[in-house]
Amino acid sequence: MKTMNDIWSEIHNDFEDDGIIYIDAWTTDDENEDGSVIAKINTITKEIKYLDERAKTNEFAQEAINEVLNTL
């Protein structure tokens, strides 16, 4: 559930392409909204590249990222 402090209303961590898992986020529940990649995780090195600096400290984003890391 989204709270007043949340940046993103939805985050997905299930798209992988060429050994990179993309962390995609949406700011609203609007199905027409384009999501944006906030982080990428290399499946070999487990290196995280943040495309949105807010994801480094956002609890919701970190949950999605750690979920991926725990399965690698």
Secondary structure as the mmCIF struct_conf table of DSSP 4:
data_model
#
loop_
_struct_conf.conf_type_id
_struct_conf.id
_struct_conf.beg_label_comp_id
_struct_conf.beg_label_asym_id
_struct_conf.beg_label_seq_id
_struct_conf.end_label_comp_id
_struct_conf.end_label_asym_id
_struct_conf.end_label_seq_id
TURN_TY1_P TURN_TY1_P1 MET A 4 ASN A 5
BEND BEND1 ILE A 7 ILE A 7
BEND BEND2 SER A 9 SER A 9
STRN STRN1 GLU A 10 ASP A 17
TURN_TY1_P TURN_TY1_P2 ASP A 18 GLY A 19
STRN STRN2 ILE A 20 TRP A 26
BEND BEND3 THR A 27 ASP A 29
TURN_TY1_P TURN_TY1_P3 GLU A 31 ASN A 32
BEND BEND4 GLU A 33 GLU A 33
HELX_LH_PP_P HELX_LH_PP_P1 ASP A 34 GLY A 35
STRN STRN3 SER A 36 ASN A 42
TURN_TY1_P TURN_TY1_P4 THR A 43 THR A 45
STRN STRN4 ILE A 48 TYR A 50
BEND BEND5 LEU A 51 ASP A 52
HELX_RH_3T_P HELX_RH_3T_P1 GLU A 53 LYS A 56
TURN_TY1_P TURN_TY1_P5 THR A 57 THR A 57
HELX_RH_AL_P HELX_RH_AL_P1 GLU A 59 THR A 71
#
